Amino acid sequence: MRDPRYPPDWKAIALAKKLSVNWRCEKCGLKCIDPAFKSDIPLSERSRRKLQVHHSDYDPSNNSPGNLIALCSGCHLSKHSRKRGNVTPGQLSLFVG
């Protein structure tokens, strides 16, 4: 089920943001993994190197380019640990193996 706080085209918006930064975290610089790229990277490493799009103002309905930042899983989790904002159950889970 789609989260109603996000627009129907959220996946396309998020993908465009990720492509615009060449799959690199805008906070720490970690090169993340394009999910279309198939590899033998262990699940724990794929989870750590998953790129996510964060709303700087914590409002999922504000998808203006200046409000979006591409973050690796760890940096995204760090942003939300200080302000719970729009976190949904499981959204920021990070597999540690």
N, CA, C and O atoms as a CHARMM CRD file, in Angstrom:
* protein
*
  388
    1    1 MET  N      0.84400  -1.17600   0.00000 PROA 1      0.00000
    2    1 MET  CA     0.00000   0.00000   0.00000 PROA 1      0.00000
    3    1 MET  C      0.89500   1.24700   0.00000 PROA 1      0.00000
    4    1 MET  O      1.86500   1.32100   0.75400 PROA 1      0.00000
    5    2 ARG  N      0.57000   2.19100  -0.82600 PROA 2      0.00000
    6    2 ARG  CA     1.31300   3.44300  -0.95100 PROA 2      0.00000
    7    2 ARG  C      0.97800   4.37600   0.20600 PROA 2      0.00000
    8    2 ARG  O     -0.18300   4.51400   0.58900 PROA 2      0.00000
    9    3 ASP  N      1.99900   5.00800   0.75400 PROA 3      0.00000
   10    3 ASP  CA     1.81400   5.98600   1.82800 PROA 3      0.00000
   11    3 ASP  C      1.15200   7.22600   1.22400 PROA 3      0.00000
   12    3 ASP  O      1.73000   7.83700   0.32500 PROA 3      0.00000
   13    4 PRO  N     -0.03500   7.61500   1.68400 PROA 4      0.00000
   14    4 PRO  CA    -0.75900   8.73700   1.08400 PROA 4      0.00000
   15    4 PRO  C     -0.07900  10.09600   1.26300 PROA 4      0.00000
   16    4 PRO  O     -0.46700  11.06600   0.61200 PROA 4      0.00000
   17    5 ARG  N      0.92600  10.18000   2.13300 PROA 5      0.00000
   18    5 ARG  CA     1.62900  11.44900   2.32200 PROA 5      0.00000
   19    5 ARG  C      2.55000  11.76700   1.14200 PROA 5      0.00000
   20    5 ARG  O      2.95600  12.91400   0.95800 PROA 5      0.00000
   21    6 TYR  N      2.87400  10.75500   0.35200 PROA 6      0.00000
   22    6 TYR  CA     3.76200  10.93000  -0.79900 PROA 6      0.00000
   23    6 TYR  C      2.93700  10.99600  -2.08100 PROA 6      0.00000
   24    6 TYR  O      1.88100  10.36900  -2.16100 PROA 6      0.00000
   25    7 PRO  N      3.39500  11.73900  -3.08200 PROA 7      0.00000
   26    7 PRO  CA     2.64100  11.82200  -4.33800 PROA 7      0.00000
   27    7 PRO  C      2.72000  10.49500  -5.10400 PROA 7      0.00000
   28    7 PRO  O      3.64100   9.70900  -4.88400 PROA 7      0.00000
   29    8 PRO  N      1.77900  10.24900  -5.98100 PROA 8      0.00000
   30    8 PRO  CA     1.78300   8.99500  -6.74900 PROA 8      0.00000
   31    8 PRO  C      3.07000   8.78700  -7.56100 PROA 8      0.00000
   32    8 PRO  O      3.45900   7.64800  -7.81900 PROA 8      0.00000
   33    9 ASP  N      3.72300   9.86700  -7.95800 PROA 9      0.00000
   34    9 ASP  CA     4.95000   9.74300  -8.76000 PROA 9      0.00000
   35    9 ASP  C      6.21900   9.84000  -7.91200 PROA 9      0.00000
   36    9 ASP  O      7.28000  10.19300  -8.42700 PROA 9      0.00000
   37   10 TRP  N      6.11800   9.52900  -6.60900 PROA 10     0.00000
   38   10 TRP  CA     7.26500   9.64000  -5.71800 PROA 10     0.00000
   39   10 TRP  C      8.46300   8.81000  -6.19800 PROA 10     0.00000
   40   10 TRP  O      9.60100   9.27600  -6.13500 PROA 10     0.00000
   41   11 LYS  N      8.21700   7.59600  -6.67000 PROA 11     0.00000
   42   11 LYS  CA     9.33200   6.74900  -7.11800 PROA 11     0.00000
   43   11 LYS  C     10.11000   7.41800  -8.24100 PROA 11     0.00000
   44   11 LYS  O     11.33900   7.34800  -8.26700 PROA 11     0.00000
   45   12 ALA  N      9.41900   8.05800  -9.15900 PROA 12     0.00000
   46   12 ALA  CA    10.09200   8.75200 -10.26700 PROA 12     0.00000
   47   12 ALA  C     10.84800   9.98100  -9.75400 PROA 12     0.00000
   48   12 ALA  O     11.95500  10.26400 -10.21200 PROA 12     0.00000
   49   13 ILE  N     10.25600  10.70700  -8.81200 PROA 13     0.00000
   50   13 ILE  CA    10.91200  11.87800  -8.23300 PROA 13     0.00000
   51   13 ILE  C     12.19800  11.44600  -7.51700 PROA 13     0.00000
   52   13 ILE  O     13.25500  12.05000  -7.69800 PROA 13     0.00000
   53   14 ALA  N     12.08900  10.39600  -6.70500 PROA 14     0.00000
   54   14 ALA  CA    13.24900   9.91300  -5.95600 PROA 14     0.00000
   55   14 ALA  C     14.33700   9.39300  -6.89900 PROA 14     0.00000
   56   14 ALA  O     15.52000   9.65600  -6.68400 PROA 14     0.00000
   57   15 LEU  N     13.94700   8.66400  -7.92900 PROA 15     0.00000
   58   15 LEU  CA    14.92800   8.15000  -8.88400 PROA 15     0.00000
   59   15 LEU  C     15.65200   9.29000  -9.58700 PROA 15     0.00000
   60   15 LEU  O     16.86800   9.23200  -9.76900 PROA 15     0.00000
   61   16 ALA  N     14.92800  10.31200  -9.97800 PROA 16     0.00000
   62   16 ALA  CA    15.55300  11.47000 -10.63700 PROA 16     0.00000
   63   16 ALA  C     16.57900  12.13100  -9.71600 PROA 16     0.00000
   64   16 ALA  O     17.64500  12.54400 -10.17200 PROA 16     0.00000
   65   17 LYS  N     16.26000  12.23200  -8.42300 PROA 17     0.00000
   66   17 LYS  CA    17.19600  12.82500  -7.46400 PROA 17     0.00000
   67   17 LYS  C     18.45200  11.96800  -7.33900 PROA 17     0.00000
   68   17 LYS  O     19.56800  12.48700  -7.34700 PROA 17     0.00000
   69   18 LYS  N     18.26600  10.66400  -7.22500 PROA 18     0.00000
   70   18 LYS  CA    19.39900   9.73900  -7.09300 PROA 18     0.00000
   71   18 LYS  C     20.29700   9.79400  -8.32800 PROA 18     0.00000
   72   18 LYS  O     21.52200   9.78500  -8.21600 PROA 18     0.00000
   73   19 LEU  N     19.68300   9.84900  -9.48600 PROA 19     0.00000
   74   19 LEU  CA    20.46300   9.93300 -10.73100 PROA 19     0.00000
   75   19 LEU  C     21.22300  11.25500 -10.80900 PROA 19     0.00000
   76   19 LEU  O     22.34300  11.30600 -11.31600 PROA 19     0.00000
   77   20 SER  N     20.60800  12.31900 -10.30300 PROA 20     0.00000
   78   20 SER  CA    21.24200  13.64200 -10.38700 PROA 20     0.00000
   79   20 SER  C     22.52000  13.74200  -9.55000 PROA 20     0.00000
   80   20 SER  O     23.37400  14.58900  -9.81500 PROA 20     0.00000
   81   21 VAL  N     22.65100  12.87200  -8.53800 PROA 21     0.00000
   82   21 VAL  CA    23.85100  12.88200  -7.69900 PROA 21     0.00000
   83   21 VAL  C     24.73200  11.66600  -7.97700 PROA 21     0.00000
   84   21 VAL  O     25.66300  11.37100  -7.22700 PROA 21     0.00000
   85   22 ASN  N     24.41900  10.96500  -9.07100 PROA 22     0.00000
   86   22 ASN  CA    25.20200   9.79200  -9.49000 PROA 22     0.00000
   87   22 ASN  C     25.31500   8.74900  -8.37700 PROA 22     0.00000
   88   22 ASN  O     26.38200   8.17200  -8.16500 PROA 22     0.00000
   89   23 TRP  N     24.22100   8.51500  -7.67600 PROA 23     0.00000
   90   23 TRP  CA    24.12200   7.48800  -6.63700 PROA 23     0.00000
   91   23 TRP  C     25.13600   7.70700  -5.51300 PROA 23     0.00000
   92   23 TRP  O     25.68400   6.74400  -4.97700 PROA 23     0.00000
   93   24 ARG  N     25.38600   8.95500  -5.15600 PROA 24     0.00000
   94   24 ARG  CA    26.34000   9.27900  -4.09200 PROA 24     0.00000
   95   24 ARG  C     25.62000  10.04900  -2.97800 PROA 24     0.00000
   96   24 ARG  O     24.85100  10.97100  -3.24800 PROA 24     0.00000
   97   25 CYS  N     25.87700   9.65900  -1.72500 PROA 25     0.00000
   98   25 CYS  CA    25.28200  10.33000  -0.57000 PROA 25     0.00000
   99   25 CYS  C     25.76300  11.77600  -0.53100 PROA 25     0.00000
  100   25 CYS  O     26.96100  12.04500  -0.62100 PROA 25     0.00000
  101   26 GLU  N     24.81900  12.70300  -0.39800 PROA 26     0.00000
  102   26 GLU  CA    25.16900  14.12200  -0.38600 PROA 26     0.00000
  103   26 GLU  C     25.71600  14.58300   0.96500 PROA 26     0.00000
  104   26 GLU  O     26.18600  15.71500   1.08200 PROA 26     0.00000
  105   27 LYS  N     25.66400  13.73400   1.97700 PROA 27     0.00000
  106   27 LYS  CA    26.21800  14.11500   3.27700 PROA 27     0.00000
  107   27 LYS  C     27.62800  13.55100   3.46100 PROA 27     0.00000
  108   27 LYS  O     28.55900  14.30600   3.74000 PROA 27     0.00000
  109   28 CYS  N     27.79800  12.23900   3.31000 PROA 28     0.00000
  110   28 CYS  CA    29.10200  11.62100   3.59200 PROA 28     0.00000
  111   28 CYS  C     29.89400  11.26300   2.34400 PROA 28     0.00000
  112   28 CYS  O     31.08200  10.95300   2.43500 PROA 28     0.00000
  113   29 GLY  N     29.25000  11.30100   1.17300 PROA 29     0.00000
  114   29 GLY  CA    29.94200  11.00800  -0.07700 PROA 29     0.00000
  115   29 GLY  C     30.02000   9.53900  -0.43900 PROA 29     0.00000
  116   29 GLY  O     30.64300   9.19200  -1.44100 PROA 29     0.00000
  117   30 LEU  N     29.40000   8.65600   0.35400 PROA 30     0.00000
  118   30 LEU  CA    29.43300   7.22300   0.06400 PROA 30     0.00000
  119   30 LEU  C     28.82400   6.93900  -1.30200 PROA 30     0.00000
  120   30 LEU  O     27.73400   7.42200  -1.61000 PROA 30     0.00000
  121   31 LYS  N     29.51600   6.16600  -2.11300 PROA 31     0.00000
  122   31 LYS  CA    28.98200   5.73700  -3.41000 PROA 31     0.00000
  123   31 LYS  C     28.00800   4.60200  -3.13700 PROA 31     0.00000
  124   31 LYS  O     28.39700   3.53500  -2.66400 PROA 31     0.00000
  125   32 CYS  N     26.74300   4.84400  -3.43900 PROA 32     0.00000
  126   32 CYS  CA    25.69800   3.86400  -3.17800 PROA 32     0.00000
  127   32 CYS  C     25.46100   2.99700  -4.40700 PROA 32     0.00000
  128   32 CYS  O     26.03300   3.23400  -5.47100 PROA 32     0.00000
  129   33 ILE  N     24.62100   2.00300  -4.24500 PROA 33     0.00000
  130   33 ILE  CA    24.40900   1.00800  -5.28800 PROA 33     0.00000
  131   33 ILE  C     23.11500   1.27500  -6.04200 PROA 33     0.00000
  132   33 ILE  O     22.04700   1.41200  -5.44500 PROA 33     0.00000
  133   34 ASP  N     23.22700   1.34400  -7.34300 PROA 34     0.00000
  134   34 ASP  CA    22.05700   1.42400  -8.21300 PROA 34     0.00000
  135   34 ASP  C     21.40000   0.04400  -8.16900 PROA 34     0.00000
  136   34 ASP  O     22.04100  -0.94300  -8.53100 PROA 34     0.00000
  137   35 PRO  N     20.13600  -0.05400  -7.73500 PROA 35     0.00000
  138   35 PRO  CA    19.49600  -1.37100  -7.62300 PROA 35     0.00000
  139   35 PRO  C     19.37700  -2.11400  -8.95200 PROA 35     0.00000
  140   35 PRO  O     19.17500  -3.32800  -8.96100 PROA 35     0.00000
  141   36 ALA  N     19.49700  -1.41100 -10.06000 PROA 36     0.00000
  142   36 ALA  CA    19.45200  -2.07900 -11.36100 PROA 36     0.00000
  143   36 ALA  C     20.74300  -2.85300 -11.62500 PROA 36     0.00000
  144   36 ALA  O     20.78200  -3.73200 -12.48600 PROA 36     0.00000
  145   37 PHE  N     21.80200  -2.52000 -10.87700 PROA 37     0.00000
  146   37 PHE  CA    23.09600  -3.16900 -11.03100 PROA 37     0.00000
  147   37 PHE  C     23.09400  -4.45600 -10.21800 PROA 37     0.00000
  148   37 PHE  O     22.96100  -4.41900  -8.99500 PROA 37     0.00000
  149   38 LYS  N     23.23900  -5.57100 -10.87700 PROA 38     0.00000
  150   38 LYS  CA    23.25300  -6.86900 -10.20100 PROA 38     0.00000
  151   38 LYS  C     24.69000  -7.22100  -9.83600 PROA 38     0.00000
  152   38 LYS  O     25.59500  -7.14400 -10.66600 PROA 38     0.00000
  153   39 SER  N     24.88100  -7.60900  -8.57200 PROA 39     0.00000
  154   39 SER  CA    26.22900  -7.96300  -8.14100 PROA 39     0.00000
  155   39 SER  C     26.16600  -8.98600  -7.01700 PROA 39     0.00000
  156   39 SER  O     25.09200  -9.37200  -6.55300 PROA 39     0.00000
  157   40 ASP  N     27.33900  -9.40900  -6.59900 PROA 40     0.00000
  158   40 ASP  CA    27.46200 -10.37700  -5.50900 PROA 40     0.00000
  159   40 ASP  C     27.74300  -9.69000  -4.17500 PROA 40     0.00000
  160   40 ASP  O     28.26900 -10.31700  -3.25500 PROA 40     0.00000
  161   41 ILE  N     27.40200  -8.43100  -4.06500 PROA 41     0.00000
  162   41 ILE  CA    27.63100  -7.69800  -2.81900 PROA 41     0.00000
  163   41 ILE  C     26.70100  -8.26400  -1.74300 PROA 41     0.00000
  164   41 ILE  O     25.50100  -8.41000  -1.97400 PROA 41     0.00000
  165   42 PRO  N     27.25000  -8.58000  -0.57200 PROA 42     0.00000
  166   42 PRO  CA    26.42100  -9.13700   0.50800 PROA 42     0.00000
  167   42 PRO  C     25.26600  -8.20700   0.89100 PROA 42     0.00000
  168   42 PRO  O     25.35600  -6.98900   0.73600 PROA 42     0.00000
  169   43 LEU  N     24.19300  -8.79900   1.38800 PROA 43     0.00000
  170   43 LEU  CA    22.99300  -8.05100   1.76000 PROA 43     0.00000
  171   43 LEU  C     23.30800  -6.92600   2.74600 PROA 43     0.00000
  172   43 LEU  O     22.78100  -5.82200   2.60900 PROA 43     0.00000
  173   44 SER  N     24.15400  -7.19200   3.73100 PROA 44     0.00000
  174   44 SER  CA    24.46600  -6.15400   4.71800 PROA 44     0.00000
  175   44 SER  C     25.12700  -4.95100   4.05400 PROA 44     0.00000
  176   44 SER  O     24.85500  -3.81200   4.43300 PROA 44     0.00000
  177   45 GLU  N     25.98400  -5.18600   3.07400 PROA 45     0.00000
  178   45 GLU  CA    26.64500  -4.09000   2.37500 PROA 45     0.00000
  179   45 GLU  C     25.66500  -3.36600   1.45300 PROA 45     0.00000
  180   45 GLU  O     25.70500  -2.14100   1.34400 PROA 45     0.00000
  181   46 ARG  N     24.78400  -4.12200   0.79000 PROA 46     0.00000
  182   46 ARG  CA    23.76600  -3.48600  -0.06300 PROA 46     0.00000
  183   46 ARG  C     22.85100  -2.60500   0.77600 PROA 46     0.00000
  184   46 ARG  O     22.46800  -1.51800   0.34300 PROA 46     0.00000
  185   47 SER  N     22.49700  -3.06700   1.97800 PROA 47     0.00000
  186   47 SER  CA    21.63500  -2.27700   2.86300 PROA 47     0.00000
  187   47 SER  C     22.33300  -0.98800   3.27900 PROA 47     0.00000
  188   47 SER  O     21.71400   0.07600   3.30600 PROA 47     0.00000
  189   48 ARG  N     23.60800  -1.07800   3.60000 PROA 48     0.00000
  190   48 ARG  CA    24.37000   0.09700   4.03200 PROA 48     0.00000
  191   48 ARG  C     24.53500   1.09000   2.89400 PROA 48     0.00000
  192   48 ARG  O     24.58200   2.29800   3.12200 PROA 48     0.00000
  193   49 ARG  N     24.62000   0.58900   1.67800 PROA 49     0.00000
  194   49 ARG  CA    24.87400   1.44300   0.52000 PROA 49     0.00000
  195   49 ARG  C     23.61000   1.70900  -0.30000 PROA 49     0.00000
  196   49 ARG  O     23.68000   1.93600  -1.50800 PROA 49     0.00000
  197   50 LYS  N     22.46100   1.67700   0.36600 PROA 50     0.00000
  198   50 LYS  CA    21.19300   1.99600  -0.29300 PROA 50     0.00000
  199   50 LYS  C     20.97400   3.50500  -0.22400 PROA 50     0.00000
  200   50 LYS  O     21.03300   4.09300   0.85500 PROA 50     0.00000
  201   51 LEU  N     20.72600   4.12200  -1.35400 PROA 51     0.00000
  202   51 LEU  CA    20.49900   5.56500  -1.39900 PROA 51     0.00000
  203   51 LEU  C     19.01500   5.86300  -1.22100 PROA 51     0.00000
  204   51 LEU  O     18.16800   5.25300  -1.87400 PROA 51     0.00000
  205   52 GLN  N     18.71200   6.79600  -0.34200 PROA 52     0.00000
  206   52 GLN  CA    17.33400   7.18500  -0.04700 PROA 52     0.00000
  207   52 GLN  C     17.20500   8.68500  -0.23000 PROA 52     0.00000
  208   52 GLN  O     18.19900   9.40900  -0.16500 PROA 52     0.00000
  209   53 VAL  N     15.99400   9.15500  -0.45600 PROA 53     0.00000
  210   53 VAL  CA    15.77600  10.59100  -0.63800 PROA 53     0.00000
  211   53 VAL  C     15.04700  11.12200   0.58900 PROA 53     0.00000
  212   53 VAL  O     13.97900  10.63900   0.96700 PROA 53     0.00000
  213   54 HSD  N     15.65500  12.12300   1.19100 PROA 54     0.00000
  214   54 HSD  CA    15.16400  12.73200   2.42900 PROA 54     0.00000
  215   54 HSD  C     14.54700  14.09800   2.13500 PROA 54     0.00000
  216   54 HSD  O     15.06000  14.85800   1.31400 PROA 54     0.00000
  217   55 HSD  N     13.44300  14.39900   2.81400 PROA 55     0.00000
  218   55 HSD  CA    12.81600  15.71900   2.74200 PROA 55     0.00000
  219   55 HSD  C     13.41900  16.57700   3.85300 PROA 55     0.00000
  220   55 HSD  O     13.20600  16.29600   5.03300 PROA 55     0.00000
  221   56 SER  N     14.15700  17.60300   3.49700 PROA 56     0.00000
  222   56 SER  CA    14.84400  18.44200   4.48700 PROA 56     0.00000
  223   56 SER  C     13.89300  19.02800   5.52200 PROA 56     0.00000
  224   56 SER  O     14.26500  19.19100   6.68400 PROA 56     0.00000
  225   57 ASP  N     12.67100  19.34500   5.11200 PROA 57     0.00000
  226   57 ASP  CA    11.70200  19.91200   6.06100 PROA 57     0.00000
  227   57 ASP  C     10.79400  18.84300   6.67100 PROA 57     0.00000
  228   57 ASP  O      9.83100  19.16900   7.36500 PROA 57     0.00000
  229   58 TYR  N     11.09400  17.57900   6.41500 PROA 58     0.00000
  230   58 TYR  CA    10.35100  16.43200   6.95000 PROA 58     0.00000
  231   58 TYR  C      8.90000  16.38400   6.47100 PROA 58     0.00000
  232   58 TYR  O      8.06700  15.71700   7.08500 PROA 58     0.00000
  233   59 ASP  N      8.59700  17.08200   5.38700 PROA 59     0.00000
  234   59 ASP  CA     7.24000  17.10900   4.82900 PROA 59     0.00000
  235   59 ASP  C      7.23800  16.35500   3.50000 PROA 59     0.00000
  236   59 ASP  O      7.71400  16.88600   2.49700 PROA 59     0.00000
  237   60 PRO  N      6.70800  15.11600   3.47100 PROA 60     0.00000
  238   60 PRO  CA     6.73300  14.31900   2.24900 PROA 60     0.00000
  239   60 PRO  C      5.91600  14.89800   1.09100 PROA 60     0.00000
  240   60 PRO  O      6.02500  14.42700  -0.04200 PROA 60     0.00000
  241   61 SER  N      5.10600  15.90900   1.36900 PROA 61     0.00000
  242   61 SER  CA     4.33900  16.50700   0.27200 PROA 61     0.00000
  243   61 SER  C      5.11700  17.64000  -0.40300 PROA 61     0.00000
  244   61 SER  O      4.71500  18.11900  -1.46300 PROA 61     0.00000
  245   62 ASN  N      6.23000  18.07200   0.20600 PROA 62     0.00000
  246   62 ASN  CA     7.04300  19.14200  -0.36500 PROA 62     0.00000
  247   62 ASN  C      8.18900  18.52200  -1.15800 PROA 62     0.00000
  248   62 ASN  O      9.24800  18.21600  -0.60900 PROA 62     0.00000
  249   63 ASN  N      7.96400  18.34400  -2.44700 PROA 63     0.00000
  250   63 ASN  CA     8.94700  17.68700  -3.29600 PROA 63     0.00000
  251   63 ASN  C      9.68800  18.66500  -4.20800 PROA 63     0.00000
  252   63 ASN  O     10.11800  18.29900  -5.30300 PROA 63     0.00000
  253   64 SER  N      9.83200  19.89300  -3.75600 PROA 64     0.00000
  254   64 SER  CA    10.60500  20.85700  -4.53000 PROA 64     0.00000
  255   64 SER  C     12.06500  20.40200  -4.50400 PROA 64     0.00000
  256   64 SER  O     12.52700  19.88100  -3.48900 PROA 64     0.00000
  257   65 PRO  N     12.79800  20.59200  -5.60500 PROA 65     0.00000
  258   65 PRO  CA    14.18400  20.12000  -5.66900 PROA 65     0.00000
  259   65 PRO  C     15.05900  20.59000  -4.51100 PROA 65     0.00000
  260   65 PRO  O     15.92100  19.84100  -4.05300 PROA 65     0.00000
  261   66 GLY  N     14.85500  21.80600  -4.03400 PROA 66     0.00000
  262   66 GLY  CA    15.65500  22.31700  -2.93500 PROA 66     0.00000
  263   66 GLY  C     15.36900  21.66600  -1.59700 PROA 66     0.00000
  264   66 GLY  O     16.14200  21.83000  -0.65300 PROA 66     0.00000
  265   67 ASN  N     14.26700  20.92800  -1.50000 PROA 67     0.00000
  266   67 ASN  CA    13.89700  20.26600  -0.25700 PROA 67     0.00000
  267   67 ASN  C     14.37500  18.82200  -0.19800 PROA 67     0.00000
  268   67 ASN  O     14.30600  18.19400   0.85800 PROA 67     0.00000
  269   68 LEU  N     14.85600  18.28600  -1.31300 PROA 68     0.00000
  270   68 LEU  CA    15.23500  16.88000  -1.37700 PROA 68     0.00000
  271   68 LEU  C     16.74700  16.71500  -1.30400 PROA 68     0.00000
  272   68 LEU  O     17.50000  17.45500  -1.93700 PROA 68     0.00000
  273   69 ILE  N     17.17700  15.72900  -0.51600 PROA 69     0.00000
  274   69 ILE  CA    18.59500  15.42300  -0.40300 PROA 69     0.00000
  275   69 ILE  C     18.76300  13.90200  -0.45000 PROA 69     0.00000
  276   69 ILE  O     18.04300  13.16500   0.22300 PROA 69     0.00000
  277   70 ALA  N     19.72200  13.44800  -1.25200 PROA 70     0.00000
  278   70 ALA  CA    19.99900  12.01800  -1.37900 PROA 70     0.00000
  279   70 ALA  C     20.97100  11.60900  -0.28400 PROA 70     0.00000
  280   70 ALA  O     22.05800  12.17400  -0.16400 PROA 70     0.00000
  281   71 LEU  N     20.57100  10.62000   0.51900 PROA 71     0.00000
  282   71 LEU  CA    21.37800  10.17000   1.65300 PROA 71     0.00000
  283   71 LEU  C     21.49700   8.65300   1.66300 PROA 71     0.00000
  284   71 LEU  O     20.55600   7.94900   1.29500 PROA 71     0.00000
  285   72 CYS  N     22.65900   8.14800   2.08600 PROA 72     0.00000
  286   72 CYS  CA    22.80800   6.71100   2.28900 PROA 72     0.00000
  287   72 CYS  C     21.94800   6.32300   3.49900 PROA 72     0.00000
  288   72 CYS  O     21.47800   7.19300   4.23200 PROA 72     0.00000
  289   73 SER  N     21.75000   5.04000   3.70100 PROA 73     0.00000
  290   73 SER  CA    20.89800   4.56400   4.80000 PROA 73     0.00000
  291   73 SER  C     21.32100   5.12700   6.14700 PROA 73     0.00000
  292   73 SER  O     20.48100   5.58900   6.92100 PROA 73     0.00000
  293   74 GLY  N     22.62800   5.09200   6.43400 PROA 74     0.00000
  294   74 GLY  CA    23.12100   5.56000   7.72200 PROA 74     0.00000
  295   74 GLY  C     22.88800   7.04500   7.94600 PROA 74     0.00000
  296   74 GLY  O     22.46100   7.45800   9.02400 PROA 74     0.00000
  297   75 CYS  N     23.17000   7.84100   6.92900 PROA 75     0.00000
  298   75 CYS  CA    22.96100   9.29100   7.05100 PROA 75     0.00000
  299   75 CYS  C     21.47700   9.62500   7.15700 PROA 75     0.00000
  300   75 CYS  O     21.10000  10.54900   7.87900 PROA 75     0.00000
  301   76 HSD  N     20.62600   8.87500   6.43800 PROA 76     0.00000
  302   76 HSD  CA    19.18400   9.11100   6.51300 PROA 76     0.00000
  303   76 HSD  C     18.67700   8.76300   7.91800 PROA 76     0.00000
  304   76 HSD  O     17.88700   9.50100   8.50600 PROA 76     0.00000
  305   77 LEU  N     19.13700   7.65000   8.43100 PROA 77     0.00000
  306   77 LEU  CA    18.74500   7.24200   9.78000 PROA 77     0.00000
  307   77 LEU  C     19.18200   8.29100  10.79700 PROA 77     0.00000
  308   77 LEU  O     18.43900   8.61000  11.72500 PROA 77     0.00000
  309   78 SER  N     20.37400   8.81800  10.62300 PROA 78     0.00000
  310   78 SER  CA    20.89700   9.85400  11.51300 PROA 78     0.00000
  311   78 SER  C     20.01300  11.09800  11.49700 PROA 78     0.00000
  312   78 SER  O     19.73500  11.67600  12.54800 PROA 78     0.00000
  313   79 LYS  N     19.57400  11.51200  10.31400 PROA 79     0.00000
  314   79 LYS  CA    18.68800  12.68900  10.20800 PROA 79     0.00000
  315   79 LYS  C     17.39400  12.47300  10.98500 PROA 79     0.00000
  316   79 LYS  O     16.91500  13.38000  11.66600 PROA 79     0.00000
  317   80 HSD  N     16.83000  11.27100  10.88300 PROA 80     0.00000
  318   80 HSD  CA    15.54900  11.00800  11.52900 PROA 80     0.00000
  319   80 HSD  C     15.68300  10.66100  13.00500 PROA 80     0.00000
  320   80 HSD  O     14.70000  10.72000  13.74300 PROA 80     0.00000
  321   81 SER  N     16.88500  10.29900  13.44600 PROA 81     0.00000
  322   81 SER  CA    17.03900   9.98600  14.87100 PROA 81     0.00000
  323   81 SER  C     16.91800  11.24000  15.71600 PROA 81     0.00000
  324   81 SER  O     16.60000  11.16800  16.90300 PROA 81     0.00000
  325   82 ARG  N     17.17000  12.38900  15.10600 PROA 82     0.00000
  326   82 ARG  CA    17.05300  13.66400  15.82100 PROA 82     0.00000
  327   82 ARG  C     15.63900  14.23300  15.73600 PROA 82     0.00000
  328   82 ARG  O     15.21300  14.97600  16.61900 PROA 82     0.00000
  329   83 LYS  N     14.91500  13.88700  14.68200 PROA 83     0.00000
  330   83 LYS  CA    13.54300  14.38300  14.50900 PROA 83     0.00000
  331   83 LYS  C     12.74700  13.27300  13.84900 PROA 83     0.00000
  332   83 LYS  O     12.99600  12.94500  12.68900 PROA 83     0.00000
  333   84 ARG  N     11.81700  12.70100  14.54700 PROA 84     0.00000
  334   84 ARG  CA    11.09500  11.52800  14.05000 PROA 84     0.00000
  335   84 ARG  C     10.27700  11.85100  12.79700 PROA 84     0.00000
  336   84 ARG  O     10.12400  10.99300  11.92800 PROA 84     0.00000
  337   85 GLY  N      9.75900  13.04900  12.69400 PROA 85     0.00000
  338   85 GLY  CA     9.08600  13.50800  11.48100 PROA 85     0.00000
  339   85 GLY  C      8.18100  12.49500  10.81800 PROA 85     0.00000
  340   85 GLY  O      7.19300  12.05000  11.40200 PROA 85     0.00000
  341   86 ASN  N      8.52400  12.13100   9.58500 PROA 86     0.00000
  342   86 ASN  CA     7.64200  11.31100   8.76400 PROA 86     0.00000
  343   86 ASN  C      8.09600   9.85900   8.65600 PROA 86     0.00000
  344   86 ASN  O      7.84600   9.22200   7.63300 PROA 86     0.00000
  345   87 VAL  N      8.74600   9.32700   9.66500 PROA 87     0.00000
  346   87 VAL  CA     9.21500   7.94900   9.61900 PROA 87     0.00000
  347   87 VAL  C      8.04100   6.99800   9.74500 PROA 87     0.00000
  348   87 VAL  O      7.18700   7.15100  10.61800 PROA 87     0.00000
  349   88 THR  N      8.01200   6.01600   8.86000 PROA 88     0.00000
  350   88 THR  CA     7.01000   4.96600   8.93900 PROA 88     0.00000
  351   88 THR  C      7.70600   3.69400   9.40300 PROA 88     0.00000
  352   88 THR  O      8.91200   3.55400   9.19600 PROA 88     0.00000
  353   89 PRO  N      6.98100   2.75300  10.03000 PROA 89     0.00000
  354   89 PRO  CA     7.61500   1.52500  10.52300 PROA 89     0.00000
  355   89 PRO  C      8.38100   0.82000   9.39900 PROA 89     0.00000
  356   89 PRO  O      7.84300   0.57600   8.31900 PROA 89     0.00000
  357   90 GLY  N      9.63700   0.50200   9.67600 PROA 90     0.00000
  358   90 GLY  CA    10.46200  -0.21400   8.71000 PROA 90     0.00000
  359   90 GLY  C     11.12800   0.65100   7.67300 PROA 90     0.00000
  360   90 GLY  O     12.00600   0.16900   6.95800 PROA 90     0.00000
  361   91 GLN  N     10.75000   1.90900   7.55700 PROA 91     0.00000
  362   91 GLN  CA    11.26700   2.78800   6.51500 PROA 91     0.00000
  363   91 GLN  C     12.77000   2.95900   6.61000 PROA 91     0.00000
  364   91 GLN  O     13.45700   2.98800   5.58800 PROA 91     0.00000
  365   92 LEU  N     13.28600   3.07100   7.81700 PROA 92     0.00000
  366   92 LEU  CA    14.69600   3.35700   7.97600 PROA 92     0.00000
  367   92 LEU  C     15.45000   2.18100   8.60300 PROA 92     0.00000
  368   92 LEU  O     16.52000   2.37300   9.18000 PROA 92     0.00000
  369   93 SER  N     14.90700   0.98000   8.49700 PROA 93     0.00000
  370   93 SER  CA    15.60200  -0.15700   9.06600 PROA 93     0.00000
  371   93 SER  C     16.90300  -0.37900   8.31100 PROA 93     0.00000
  372   93 SER  O     16.96300  -0.24400   7.08900 PROA 93     0.00000
  373   94 LEU  N     17.93100  -0.71700   9.05300 PROA 94     0.00000
  374   94 LEU  CA    19.24800  -0.93200   8.47700 PROA 94     0.00000
  375   94 LEU  C     19.71800  -2.29900   8.92700 PROA 94     0.00000
  376   94 LEU  O     19.91700  -2.52300  10.12100 PROA 94     0.00000
  377   95 PHE  N     19.90000  -3.22300   7.98500 PROA 95     0.00000
  378   95 PHE  CA    20.33400  -4.56900   8.29300 PROA 95     0.00000
  379   95 PHE  C     21.80700  -4.55600   8.66100 PROA 95     0.00000
  380   95 PHE  O     22.64200  -4.06900   7.89900 PROA 95     0.00000
  381   96 VAL  N     22.11800  -5.08900   9.82400 PROA 96     0.00000
  382   96 VAL  CA    23.50900  -5.18800  10.24800 PROA 96     0.00000
  383   96 VAL  C     23.78900  -6.67000  10.44400 PROA 96     0.00000
  384   96 VAL  O     23.21700  -7.31400  11.32300 PROA 96     0.00000
  385   97 GLY  N     24.67100  -7.19500   9.61800 PROA 97     0.00000
  386   97 GLY  CA    24.89200  -8.64500   9.64900 PROA 97     0.00000
  387   97 GLY  C     26.14000  -9.10100  10.24900 PROA 97     0.00000
  388   97 GLY  O     26.39200 -10.30500  10.30900 PROA 97     0.00000
